[in-house]
Amino acid sequence: MDAEQKKKLERLKAQAHIKEQKQRLQKNVLLQECLDALTFYLILEDEDEIKHIESLAASSHAEMHSHDDKVILEDNEQYYIVWDEATLPVVMSAGKNIVECWDDVMAVSFDTYLVSVSTGKTIGIRH
């Protein structure tokens, strides 16, 4: 197998992996209900950005709350939603959208972290 064939094979493997991941996410009913409820959101795809956001969410500086606590989010602030399950995507949405469908966002996984886009401040919600 020459170098060109190896590159083509690697591209095909990467495409198959992406397709498989998208299919898995489409089968996740709780995630799909959450995305439908959010209406306006962006799923992050840049691996470096995702790693940075996940490191903020895992920080010991996160402000932790119970799922029963009333958490105040700024309506017009953008937040990254990070769930504790590694197979789930990182999603960005406005605070207002997150608050309006709070139960759907919290139902996706056991622990949920909200990271402010502008400040990096992290709010963790544990079940």
The first five atom37 places (N, CA, C, CB, O) and aatype in JSON, in Angstrom:
{
  "aatype": [12, 3, 0, 6, 5, 11, 11, 11, 10, 6, 1, 10, 11, 0, 5, 0, 8, 9, 11, 6, 5, 11, 5, 1, 10, 5, 11, 2, 19, 10, 10, 5, 6, 4, 10, 3, 0, 10, 16, 13, 18, 10, 9, 10, 6, 3, 6, 3, 6, 9, 11, 8, 9, 6, 15, 10, 0, 0, 15, 15, 8, 0, 6, 12, 8, 15, 8, 3, 3, 11, 19, 9, 10, 6, 3, 2, 6, 5, 18, 18, 9, 19, 17, 3, 6, 0, 16, 10, 14, 19, 19, 12, 15, 0, 7, 11, 2, 9, 19, 6, 4, 17, 3, 3, 19, 12, 0, 19, 15, 13, 3, 16, 18, 10, 19, 15, 19, 15, 16, 7, 11, 16, 9, 7, 9, 1, 8],
  "atom_mask": [
    [1, 1, 1, 1, 1],
    [1, 1, 1, 1, 1],
    [1, 1, 1, 1, 1],
    [1, 1, 1, 1, 1],
    [1, 1, 1, 1, 1],
    [1, 1, 1, 1, 1],
    [1, 1, 1, 1, 1],
    [1, 1, 1, 1, 1],
    [1, 1, 1, 1, 1],
    [1, 1, 1, 1, 1],
    [1, 1, 1, 1, 1],
    [1, 1, 1, 1, 1],
    [1, 1, 1, 1, 1],
    [1, 1, 1, 1, 1],
    [1, 1, 1, 1, 1],
    [1, 1, 1, 1, 1],
    [1, 1, 1, 1, 1],
    [1, 1, 1, 1, 1],
    [1, 1, 1, 1, 1],
    [1, 1, 1, 1, 1],
    [1, 1, 1, 1, 1],
    [1, 1, 1, 1, 1],
    [1, 1, 1, 1, 1],
    [1, 1, 1, 1, 1],
    [1, 1, 1, 1, 1],
    [1, 1, 1, 1, 1],
    [1, 1, 1, 1, 1],
    [1, 1, 1, 1, 1],
    [1, 1, 1, 1, 1],
    [1, 1, 1, 1, 1],
    [1, 1, 1, 1, 1],
    [1, 1, 1, 1, 1],
    [1, 1, 1, 1, 1],
    [1, 1, 1, 1, 1],
    [1, 1, 1, 1, 1],
    [1, 1, 1, 1, 1],
    [1, 1, 1, 1, 1],
    [1, 1, 1, 1, 1],
    [1, 1, 1, 1, 1],
    [1, 1, 1, 1, 1],
    [1, 1, 1, 1, 1],
    [1, 1, 1, 1, 1],
    [1, 1, 1, 1, 1],
    [1, 1, 1, 1, 1],
    [1, 1, 1, 1, 1],
    [1, 1, 1, 1, 1],
    [1, 1, 1, 1, 1],
    [1, 1, 1, 1, 1],
    [1, 1, 1, 1, 1],
    [1, 1, 1, 1, 1],
    [1, 1, 1, 1, 1],
    [1, 1, 1, 1, 1],
    [1, 1, 1, 1, 1],
    [1, 1, 1, 1, 1],
    [1, 1, 1, 1, 1],
    [1, 1, 1, 1, 1],
    [1, 1, 1, 1, 1],
    [1, 1, 1, 1, 1],
    [1, 1, 1, 1, 1],
    [1, 1, 1, 1, 1],
    [1, 1, 1, 1, 1],
    [1, 1, 1, 1, 1],
    [1, 1, 1, 1, 1],
    [1, 1, 1, 1, 1],
    [1, 1, 1, 1, 1],
    [1, 1, 1, 1, 1],
    [1, 1, 1, 1, 1],
    [1, 1, 1, 1, 1],
    [1, 1, 1, 1, 1],
    [1, 1, 1, 1, 1],
    [1, 1, 1, 1, 1],
    [1, 1, 1, 1, 1],
    [1, 1, 1, 1, 1],
    [1, 1, 1, 1, 1],
    [1, 1, 1, 1, 1],
    [1, 1, 1, 1, 1],
    [1, 1, 1, 1, 1],
    [1, 1, 1, 1, 1],
    [1, 1, 1, 1, 1],
    [1, 1, 1, 1, 1],
    [1, 1, 1, 1, 1],
    [1, 1, 1, 1, 1],
    [1, 1, 1, 1, 1],
    [1, 1, 1, 1, 1],
    [1, 1, 1, 1, 1],
    [1, 1, 1, 1, 1],
    [1, 1, 1, 1, 1],
    [1, 1, 1, 1, 1],
    [1, 1, 1, 1, 1],
    [1, 1, 1, 1, 1],
    [1, 1, 1, 1, 1],
    [1, 1, 1, 1, 1],
    [1, 1, 1, 1, 1],
    [1, 1, 1, 1, 1],
    [1, 1, 1, 0, 1],
    [1, 1, 1, 1, 1],
    [1, 1, 1, 1, 1],
    [1, 1, 1, 1, 1],
    [1, 1, 1, 1, 1],
    [1, 1, 1, 1, 1],
    [1, 1, 1, 1, 1],
    [1, 1, 1, 1, 1],
    [1, 1, 1, 1, 1],
    [1, 1, 1, 1, 1],
    [1, 1, 1, 1, 1],
    [1, 1, 1, 1, 1],
    [1, 1, 1, 1, 1],
    [1, 1, 1, 1, 1],
    [1, 1, 1, 1, 1],
    [1, 1, 1, 1, 1],
    [1, 1, 1, 1, 1],
    [1, 1, 1, 1, 1],
    [1, 1, 1, 1, 1],
    [1, 1, 1, 1, 1],
    [1, 1, 1, 1, 1],
    [1, 1, 1, 1, 1],
    [1, 1, 1, 1, 1],
    [1, 1, 1, 1, 1],
    [1, 1, 1, 1, 1],
    [1, 1, 1, 0, 1],
    [1, 1, 1, 1, 1],
    [1, 1, 1, 1, 1],
    [1, 1, 1, 1, 1],
    [1, 1, 1, 0, 1],
    [1, 1, 1, 1, 1],
    [1, 1, 1, 1, 1],
    [1, 1, 1, 1, 1]
  ],
  "atom_positions": [
    [[0.86, -1.17, 0.0], [0.0, 0.0, 0.0], [0.91, 1.24, 0.0], [-0.98, -0.01, 1.24], [1.77, 1.39, 0.87]],
    [[0.71, 2.1, -0.98], [1.56, 3.29, -1.05], [1.0, 4.42, -0.17], [1.67, 3.77, -2.51], [-0.07, 4.29, 0.41]],
    [[1.75, 5.51, -0.09], [1.4, 6.62, 0.8], [0.05, 7.23, 0.45], [2.47, 7.7, 0.73], [-0.72, 7.6, 1.34]],
    [[-0.25, 7.34, -0.82], [-1.52, 7.93, -1.27], [-2.7, 7.05, -0.83], [-1.54, 8.1, -2.81], [-3.72, 7.57, -0.37]],
    [[-2.56, 5.75, -0.95], [-3.61, 4.84, -0.53], [-3.81, 4.89, 0.99], [-3.29, 3.41, -0.98], [-4.94, 4.82, 1.48]],
    [[-2.71, 5.01, 1.73], [-2.8, 5.12, 3.19], [-3.55, 6.38, 3.59], [-1.4, 5.11, 3.81], [-4.38, 6.34, 4.5]],
    [[-3.26, 7.5, 2.92], [-3.96, 8.75, 3.22], [-5.44, 8.62, 2.95], [-3.37, 9.91, 2.41], [-6.27, 9.06, 3.74]],
    [[-5.77, 8.0, 1.82], [-7.17, 7.82, 1.45], [-7.87, 6.92, 2.48], [-7.28, 7.21, 0.03], [-9.0, 7.2, 2.87]],
    [[-7.2, 5.87, 2.9], [-7.77, 4.96, 3.9], [-8.01, 5.7, 5.22], [-6.85, 3.75, 4.12], [-9.04, 5.51, 5.86]],
    [[-7.05, 6.52, 5.64], [-7.2, 7.29, 6.88], [-8.37, 8.27, 6.79], [-5.91, 8.04, 7.2], [-9.11, 8.44, 7.76]],
    [[-8.53, 8.92, 5.64], [-9.66, 9.84, 5.44], [-10.98, 9.08, 5.53], [-9.55, 10.55, 4.07], [-11.93, 9.56, 6.15]],
    [[-11.04, 7.91, 4.9], [-12.26, 7.11, 4.94], [-12.58, 6.65, 6.37], [-12.13, 5.89, 4.01], [-13.74, 6.65, 6.78]],
    [[-11.55, 6.27, 7.11], [-11.75, 5.87, 8.51], [-12.28, 7.04, 9.33], [-10.44, 5.34, 9.11], [-13.19, 6.87, 10.14]],
    [[-11.7, 8.22, 9.12], [-12.14, 9.41, 9.85], [-13.59, 9.75, 9.51], [-11.23, 10.61, 9.54], [-14.38, 10.08, 10.4]],
    [[-13.95, 9.66, 8.24], [-15.32, 9.94, 7.82], [-16.29, 8.93, 8.43], [-15.44, 9.93, 6.29], [-17.38, 9.29, 8.86]],
    [[-15.88, 7.66, 8.46], [-16.73, 6.61, 9.04], [-16.92, 6.85, 10.53], [-16.13, 5.22, 8.79], [-18.01, 6.64, 11.07]],
    [[-15.85, 7.27, 11.2], [-15.93, 7.55, 12.64], [-16.9, 8.71, 12.91], [-14.54, 7.88, 13.2], [-17.7, 8.64, 13.84]],
    [[-16.81, 9.76, 12.12], [-17.7, 10.92, 12.28], [-19.15, 10.51, 12.04], [-17.3, 12.05, 11.32], [-20.05, 10.9, 12.79]],
    [[-19.37, 9.73, 11.0], [-20.73, 9.26, 10.69], [-21.29, 8.4, 11.83], [-20.73, 8.46, 9.36], [-22.45, 8.55, 12.21]],
    [[-20.46, 7.51, 12.35], [-20.87, 6.65, 13.46], [-21.21, 7.47, 14.7], [-19.76, 5.64, 13.79], [-22.2, 7.2, 15.38]],
    [[-20.39, 8.49, 14.98], [-20.63, 9.35, 16.14], [-21.94, 10.11, 15.98], [-19.46, 10.32, 16.33], [-22.71, 10.22, 16.94]],
    [[-22.2, 10.65, 14.8], [-23.45, 11.38, 14.56], [-24.66, 10.46, 14.72], [-23.45, 12.0, 13.16], [-25.67, 10.87, 15.29]],
    [[-24.55, 9.23, 14.23], [-25.65, 8.28, 14.36], [-25.9, 7.94, 15.83], [-25.36, 7.0, 13.56], [-27.05, 7.83, 16.25]],
    [[-24.82, 7.78, 16.6], [-24.95, 7.48, 18.02], [-25.65, 8.63, 18.75], [-23.57, 7.21, 18.65], [-26.51, 8.4, 19.6]],
    [[-25.27, 9.87, 18.41], [-25.89, 11.03, 19.05], [-27.36, 11.15, 18.66], [-25.14, 12.31, 18.67], [-28.18, 11.57, 19.47]],
    [[-27.69, 10.79, 17.43], [-29.09, 10.87, 16.99], [-29.95, 9.84, 17.73], [-29.19, 10.66, 15.48], [-31.16, 10.04, 17.87]],
    [[-29.34, 8.76, 18.18], [-30.08, 7.73, 18.91], [-30.22, 8.07, 20.39], [-29.39, 6.39, 18.76], [-30.98, 7.4, 21.1]],
    [[-29.52, 9.08, 20.86], [-29.6, 9.49, 22.27], [-30.84, 10.36, 22.43], [-28.3, 10.25, 22.72], [-30.82, 11.56, 22.13]],
    [[-31.91, 9.76, 22.91], [-33.21, 10.44, 22.99], [-33.15, 11.66, 23.91], [-34.27, 9.46, 23.49], [-33.69, 12.71, 23.56]],
    [[-32.51, 11.54, 25.06], [-32.45, 12.67, 25.99], [-31.69, 13.85, 25.39], [-31.8, 12.25, 27.32], [-32.09, 15.0, 25.57]],
    [[-30.6, 13.57, 24.69], [-29.85, 14.64, 24.03], [-30.7, 15.29, 22.95], [-28.54, 14.1, 23.44], [-30.73, 16.51, 22.84]],
    [[-31.38, 14.5, 22.15], [-32.2, 15.05, 21.06], [-33.35, 15.9, 21.61], [-32.76, 13.92, 20.19], [-33.67, 16.95, 21.05]],
    [[-33.96, 15.45, 22.71], [-35.03, 16.25, 23.33], [-34.47, 17.57, 23.86], [-35.7, 15.47, 24.48], [-35.11, 18.61, 23.75]],
    [[-33.27, 17.52, 24.42], [-32.63, 18.74, 24.92], [-32.36, 19.7, 23.78], [-31.32, 18.4, 25.66], [-32.67, 20.88, 23.89]],
    [[-31.78, 19.22, 22.69], [-31.48, 20.08, 21.54], [-32.74, 20.66, 20.93], [-30.7, 19.3, 20.48], [-32.76, 21.83, 20.53]],
    [[-33.78, 19.86, 20.85], [-35.06, 20.37, 20.34], [-35.6, 21.48, 21.23], [-36.09, 19.24, 20.23], [-36.11, 22.48, 20.74]],
    [[-35.48, 21.3, 22.53], [-35.99, 22.3, 23.48], [-35.14, 23.58, 23.45], [-36.01, 21.72, 24.9], [-35.68, 24.67, 23.58]],
    [[-33.83, 23.45, 23.27], [-32.96, 24.63, 23.23], [-33.25, 25.52, 22.03], [-31.51, 24.2, 23.21], [-33.09, 26.74, 22.12]],
    [[-33.67, 24.96, 20.94], [-33.95, 25.62, 19.66], [-32.75, 26.33, 19.05], [-35.06, 26.62, 19.85], [-32.44, 26.08, 17.88]],
    [[-32.06, 27.19, 19.78], [-30.88, 27.88, 19.25], [-29.66, 27.39, 20.0], [-31.02, 29.42, 19.36], [-29.52, 27.63, 21.2]],
    [[-28.78, 26.71, 19.29], [-27.58, 26.17, 19.91], [-26.53, 25.92, 18.83], [-27.89, 24.86, 20.68], [-26.82, 25.96, 17.64]],
    [[-25.32, 25.68, 19.29], [-24.22, 25.35, 18.4], [-23.47, 24.18, 19.02], [-23.27, 26.58, 18.17], [-23.12, 24.23, 20.2]],
    [[-23.24, 23.13, 18.25], [-22.44, 22.01, 18.72], [-21.0, 22.26, 18.32], [-22.97, 20.65, 18.14], [-20.69, 22.43, 17.13]],
    [[-20.12, 22.29, 19.3], [-18.71, 22.57, 19.02], [-18.05, 21.37, 18.35], [-17.96, 22.92, 20.32], [-18.34, 20.22, 18.67]],
    [[-17.15, 21.66, 17.42], [-16.46, 20.6, 16.7], [-14.95, 20.71, 16.81], [-16.86, 20.62, 15.26], [-14.25, 19.72, 16.57]],
    [[-14.42, 21.88, 17.17], [-12.98, 22.07, 17.26], [-12.44, 21.34, 18.49], [-12.63, 23.58, 17.32], [-12.77, 21.71, 19.62]],
    [[-11.61, 20.32, 18.28], [-11.12, 19.48, 19.37], [-10.32, 20.27, 20.42], [-10.26, 18.38, 18.82], [-10.45, 20.01, 21.61]],
    [[-9.51, 21.22, 19.98], [-8.72, 22.01, 20.93], [-9.63, 22.87, 21.81], [-7.72, 22.91, 20.19], [-9.42, 22.97, 23.02]],
    [[-10.64, 23.48, 21.21], [-11.59, 24.3, 21.97], [-12.37, 23.42, 22.96], [-12.57, 25.03, 21.01], [-12.59, 23.82, 24.1]],
    [[-12.78, 22.25, 22.52], [-13.52, 21.34, 23.39], [-12.66, 20.93, 24.59], [-13.96, 20.09, 22.6], [-13.15, 20.92, 25.72]],
    [[-11.4, 20.59, 24.36], [-10.51, 20.21, 25.46], [-10.34, 21.35, 26.45], [-9.13, 19.79, 24.91], [-10.34, 21.13, 27.67]],
    [[-10.21, 22.58, 25.94], [-10.08, 23.73, 26.82], [-11.33, 23.92, 27.68], [-9.81, 25.01, 26.0], [-11.23, 24.15, 28.89]],
    [[-12.48, 23.82, 27.07], [-13.74, 23.99, 27.8], [-13.93, 22.87, 28.82], [-14.94, 24.03, 26.83], [-14.37, 23.12, 29.95]],
    [[-13.6, 21.65, 28.43], [-13.72, 20.54, 29.37], [-12.77, 20.7, 30.55], [-13.43, 19.21, 28.65], [-13.1, 20.31, 31.67]],
    [[-11.59, 21.28, 30.31], [-10.67, 21.53, 31.43], [-11.23, 22.59, 32.38], [-9.29, 21.96, 30.89], [-11.03, 22.5, 33.59]],
    [[-11.91, 23.59, 31.83], [-12.57, 24.59, 32.69], [-13.67, 23.94, 33.52], [-13.15, 25.74, 31.84], [-13.82, 24.23, 34.71]],
    [[-14.43, 23.05, 32.88], [-15.53, 22.39, 33.58], [-15.0, 21.49, 34.69], [-16.38, 21.57, 32.6], [-15.64, 21.34, 35.73]],
    [[-13.84, 20.89, 34.49], [-13.26, 19.98, 35.48], [-12.48, 20.71, 36.57], [-12.36, 18.99, 34.79], [-11.97, 20.09, 37.5]],
    [[-12.38, 22.01, 36.44], [-11.6, 22.82, 37.38], [-12.16, 22.74, 38.79], [-11.57, 24.27, 36.93], [-13.37, 22.6, 38.99]],
    [[-11.27, 22.81, 39.75], [-11.71, 22.81, 41.16], [-12.35, 24.15, 41.54], [-10.52, 22.53, 42.08], [-12.89, 24.28, 42.64]],
    [[-12.29, 25.12, 40.65], [-12.87, 26.44, 40.91], [-14.36, 26.51, 40.52], [-12.09, 27.51, 40.16], [-14.99, 27.56, 40.66]],
    [[-14.9, 25.41, 40.02], [-16.3, 25.41, 39.61], [-17.21, 25.65, 40.81], [-16.65, 24.08, 38.93], [-17.0, 25.1, 41.89]],
    [[-18.21, 26.47, 40.6], [-19.23, 26.76, 41.62], [-20.25, 25.62, 41.56], [-19.92, 28.19, 41.39], [-21.02, 25.53, 40.6]],
    [[-20.27, 24.76, 42.57], [-21.11, 23.57, 42.53], [-22.48, 23.8, 43.17], [-20.41, 22.42, 43.22], [-22.61, 24.49, 44.17]],
    [[-23.49, 23.19, 42.55], [-24.87, 23.29, 43.03], [-25.53, 21.92, 42.93], [-25.68, 24.34, 42.22], [-25.08, 21.04, 42.2]],
    [[-26.59, 21.77, 43.68], [-27.45, 20.61, 43.56], [-28.45, 20.89, 42.44], [-28.19, 20.29, 44.92], [-28.7, 22.05, 42.11]],
    [[-29.01, 19.84, 41.86], [-30.01, 20.06, 40.81], [-31.26, 20.75, 41.33], [-30.38, 18.74, 40.16], [-32.06, 21.26, 40.55]],
    [[-31.44, 20.76, 42.66], [-32.6, 21.44, 43.26], [-32.37, 22.93, 43.46], [-32.93, 20.8, 44.58], [-33.32, 23.68, 43.66]],
    [[-31.11, 23.37, 43.42], [-30.79, 24.79, 43.63], [-31.29, 25.64, 42.47], [-29.27, 24.98, 43.8], [-31.36, 25.19, 41.32]],
    [[-31.63, 26.86, 42.79], [-32.01, 27.84, 41.76], [-30.72, 28.49, 41.27], [-33.03, 28.92, 42.32], [-30.09, 29.26, 41.99]],
    [[-30.33, 28.19, 40.04], [-29.11, 28.74, 39.46], [-29.5, 29.89, 38.54], [-28.31, 27.63, 38.68], [-30.36, 29.75, 37.67]],
    [[-28.86, 31.02, 38.73], [-29.15, 32.21, 37.94], [-28.16, 32.29, 36.77], [-29.09, 33.5, 38.82], [-26.95, 32.3, 36.97]],
    [[-28.69, 32.33, 35.57], [-27.88, 32.52, 34.37], [-28.28, 33.84, 33.72], [-28.05, 31.32, 33.37], [-29.46, 34.22, 33.73]],
    [[-27.32, 34.53, 33.16], [-27.6, 35.77, 32.44], [-28.3, 35.42, 31.13], [-26.28, 36.58, 32.17], [-27.82, 34.58, 30.37]],
    [[-29.44, 36.06, 30.86], [-30.24, 35.75, 29.66], [-29.44, 35.82, 28.37], [-31.4, 36.7, 29.57], [-29.51, 34.9, 27.55]],
    [[-28.69, 36.88, 28.18], [-28.0, 37.09, 26.9], [-26.58, 36.55, 26.88], [-27.97, 38.56, 26.59], [-25.9, 36.64, 25.85]],
    [[-26.12, 36.0, 27.98], [-24.78, 35.41, 28.03], [-24.8, 34.05, 27.33], [-24.29, 35.26, 29.52], [-25.78, 33.3, 27.43]],
    [[-23.74, 33.74, 26.63], [-23.6, 32.43, 26.0], [-22.88, 31.49, 26.98], [-22.82, 32.53, 24.64], [-21.91, 31.89, 27.64]],
    [[-23.36, 30.26, 27.06], [-22.77, 29.26, 27.94], [-22.48, 28.0, 27.14], [-23.7, 28.94, 29.14], [-23.23, 27.62, 26.24]],
    [[-21.37, 27.36, 27.5], [-21.09, 26.03, 26.98], [-21.74, 25.04, 27.94], [-19.53, 25.76, 26.84], [-21.62, 25.19, 29.16]],
    [[-22.41, 24.07, 27.41], [-23.0, 23.0, 28.21], [-22.09, 21.79, 28.06], [-24.49, 22.67, 27.77], [-21.88, 21.29, 26.96]],
    [[-21.57, 21.34, 29.2], [-20.67, 20.18, 29.21], [-21.28, 19.13, 30.13], [-19.21, 20.58, 29.67], [-21.51, 19.39, 31.31]],
    [[-21.55, 17.96, 29.58], [-22.06, 16.87, 30.39], [-20.91, 15.96, 30.78], [-23.15, 16.08, 29.63], [-19.88, 15.93, 30.11]],
    [[-21.08, 15.21, 31.86], [-19.98, 14.39, 32.37], [-19.76, 13.1, 31.57], [-20.23, 14.05, 33.8], [-18.85, 12.34, 31.9]],
    [[-20.53, 12.86, 30.58], [-20.34, 11.69, 29.73], [-19.51, 12.1, 28.51], [-21.71, 11.08, 29.29], [-19.92, 12.97, 27.74]],
    [[-18.36, 11.48, 28.34], [-17.39, 11.89, 27.32], [-17.91, 11.75, 25.89], [-16.13, 11.09, 27.46], [-17.4, 12.42, 24.99]],
    [[-18.9, 10.91, 25.66], [-19.4, 10.72, 24.3], [-20.35, 11.83, 23.86], [-20.1, 9.39, 24.19], [-20.71, 11.91, 22.68]],
    [[-20.77, 12.67, 24.8], [-21.71, 13.74, 24.47], [-20.97, 14.97, 23.95], [-22.55, 14.11, 25.7], [-19.83, 15.23, 24.35]],
    [[-21.6, 15.71, 23.06], [-20.95, 16.91, 22.52], [-20.96, 18.06, 23.53], [-21.63, 17.34, 21.22], [-21.71, 18.04, 24.5]],
    [[-20.12, 19.05, 23.27], [-20.19, 20.31, 24.01], [-21.08, 21.23, 23.19], [-18.74, 20.94, 24.25], [-20.86, 21.41, 21.99]],
    [[-22.09, 21.8, 23.83], [-23.09, 22.62, 23.16], [-23.03, 24.03, 23.71], [-24.51, 22.02, 23.34], [-22.83, 24.23, 24.91]],
    [[-23.19, 25.02, 22.84], [-23.23, 26.41, 23.28], [-24.64, 26.95, 23.03], [-22.15, 27.27, 22.52], [-25.22, 26.76, 21.96]],
    [[-25.17, 27.64, 24.04], [-26.49, 28.25, 23.92], [-26.58, 29.43, 24.89], [-27.62, 27.21, 24.19], [-25.76, 29.58, 25.78]],
    [[-27.59, 30.25, 24.69], [-27.81, 31.42, 25.55], [-28.42, 31.0, 26.88], [-28.72, 32.44, 24.85], [-29.16, 30.03, 26.97]],
    [[-28.09, 31.75, 27.92], [-28.6, 31.48, 29.26], [-30.11, 31.39, 29.29], [0.0, 0.0, 0.0], [-30.67, 30.51, 29.95]],
    [[-30.78, 32.28, 28.58], [-32.25, 32.28, 28.54], [-32.78, 30.95, 28.01], [-32.76, 33.44, 27.67], [-33.72, 30.39, 28.56]],
    [[-32.17, 30.45, 26.93], [-32.61, 29.18, 26.34], [-32.4, 28.03, 27.32], [-31.86, 28.9, 25.03], [-33.24, 27.14, 27.44]],
    [[-31.27, 28.05, 28.01], [-30.96, 26.98, 28.96], [-31.95, 26.98, 30.11], [-29.52, 27.13, 29.5], [-32.45, 25.93, 30.5]],
    [[-32.25, 28.16, 30.65], [-33.19, 28.27, 31.76], [-34.59, 27.8, 31.34], [-33.24, 29.72, 32.28], [-35.28, 27.14, 32.12]],
    [[-35.01, 28.15, 30.13], [-36.35, 27.8, 29.65], [-36.54, 26.29, 29.49], [-36.62, 28.48, 28.34], [-37.67, 25.8, 29.57]],
    [[-35.46, 25.56, 29.28], [-35.59, 24.11, 29.15], [-34.64, 23.39, 30.12], [-35.29, 23.67, 27.69], [-34.02, 22.38, 29.78]],
    [[-34.56, 23.94, 31.32], [-33.65, 23.46, 32.36], [-33.73, 21.95, 32.56], [-33.95, 24.17, 33.66], [-32.7, 21.27, 32.56]],
    [[-34.93, 21.41, 32.72], [-35.08, 19.99, 33.0], [-34.54, 19.13, 31.86], [-36.56, 19.65, 33.24], [-33.94, 18.08, 32.1]],
    [[-34.75, 19.57, 30.62], [-34.23, 18.82, 29.47], [-32.7, 18.83, 29.45], [-34.78, 19.4, 28.15], [-32.08, 17.82, 29.14]],
    [[-32.11, 19.97, 29.77], [-30.64, 20.08, 29.8], [-30.08, 19.2, 30.91], [-30.2, 21.56, 30.01], [-29.08, 18.51, 30.69]],
    [[-30.69, 19.22, 32.07], [-30.19, 18.44, 33.21], [-30.41, 16.95, 33.04], [-30.86, 18.91, 34.48], [-29.68, 16.15, 33.63]],
    [[-31.4, 16.55, 32.26], [-31.73, 15.13, 32.11], [-30.74, 14.37, 31.23], [-33.11, 15.0, 31.53], [-30.72, 13.13, 31.26]],
    [[-29.93, 15.06, 30.45], [-29.05, 14.4, 29.48], [-28.0, 13.53, 30.17], [-28.35, 15.44, 28.61], [-27.68, 12.45, 29.68]],
    [[-27.48, 13.98, 31.29], [-26.44, 13.23, 31.99], [-26.49, 13.51, 33.48], [-25.04, 13.57, 31.42], [-27.22, 14.4, 33.93]],
    [[-25.72, 12.76, 34.24], [-25.76, 12.87, 35.69], [-25.29, 14.24, 36.17], [-24.91, 11.79, 36.32], [-26.0, 14.91, 36.92]],
    [[-24.12, 14.66, 35.75], [-23.6, 15.98, 36.12], [-23.53, 16.87, 34.89], [-22.2, 15.86, 36.78], [-23.19, 16.41, 33.8]],
    [[-23.86, 18.14, 35.08], [-23.86, 19.1, 33.98], [-23.06, 20.32, 34.41], [-25.31, 19.5, 33.58], [-23.18, 20.78, 35.55]],
    [[-22.24, 20.82, 33.5], [-21.43, 22.01, 33.78], [-21.76, 23.08, 32.76], [-19.92, 21.67, 33.76], [-21.86, 22.81, 31.56]],
    [[-21.93, 24.3, 33.25], [-22.2, 25.44, 32.38], [-21.0, 26.38, 32.49], [-23.55, 26.18, 32.78], [-20.67, 26.86, 33.58]],
    [[-20.35, 26.63, 31.36], [-19.15, 27.46, 31.34], [-19.47, 28.73, 30.57], [-17.94, 26.7, 30.71], [-19.86, 28.67, 29.4]],
    [[-19.32, 29.88, 31.22], [-19.57, 31.16, 30.57], [-18.57, 31.37, 29.44], [-19.49, 32.33, 31.6], [-17.36, 31.21, 29.64]],
    [[-19.07, 31.72, 28.27], [-18.19, 31.95, 27.12], [-17.29, 33.15, 27.36], [-19.02, 32.16, 25.85], [-16.1, 33.12, 27.02]],
    [[-17.84, 34.21, 27.95], [-17.07, 35.45, 28.1], [-16.1, 35.44, 29.27], [-18.01, 36.6, 28.26], [-15.02, 36.03, 29.19]],
    [[-16.47, 34.77, 30.37], [-15.63, 34.84, 31.57], [-14.92, 33.52, 31.91], [-16.47, 35.25, 32.73], [-13.92, 33.53, 32.63]],
    [[-15.42, 32.41, 31.4], [-14.86, 31.11, 31.75], [-15.34, 30.59, 33.09], [0.0, 0.0, 0.0], [-14.94, 29.51, 33.51]],
    [[-16.2, 31.36, 33.76], [-16.74, 30.93, 35.06], [-17.57, 29.66, 34.84], [-17.62, 32.06, 35.72], [-18.36, 29.56, 33.91]],
    [[-17.36, 28.69, 35.74], [-18.03, 27.4, 35.6], [-19.01, 27.17, 36.73], [-17.02, 26.27, 35.56], [-18.7, 27.39, 37.9]],
    [[-20.19, 26.71, 36.37], [-21.23, 26.34, 37.31], [-21.5, 24.85, 37.12], [-22.55, 27.2, 37.11], [-21.84, 24.41, 36.02]],
    [[-21.35, 24.07, 38.18], [-21.59, 22.64, 38.1], [-22.89, 22.29, 38.79], [0.0, 0.0, 0.0], [-23.2, 22.82, 39.85]],
    [[-23.65, 21.38, 38.19], [-24.9, 20.94, 38.78], [-24.83, 19.43, 38.92], [-26.13, 21.37, 37.91], [-24.67, 18.71, 37.94]],
    [[-24.96, 18.97, 40.16], [-24.89, 17.54, 40.44], [-26.28, 17.01, 40.77], [-23.92, 17.25, 41.61], [-27.09, 17.69, 41.4]],
    [[-26.53, 15.79, 40.34], [-27.82, 15.14, 40.66], [-27.69, 14.33, 41.91], [-28.29, 14.24, 39.51], [-28.65, 13.71, 42.35]]
  ]
}
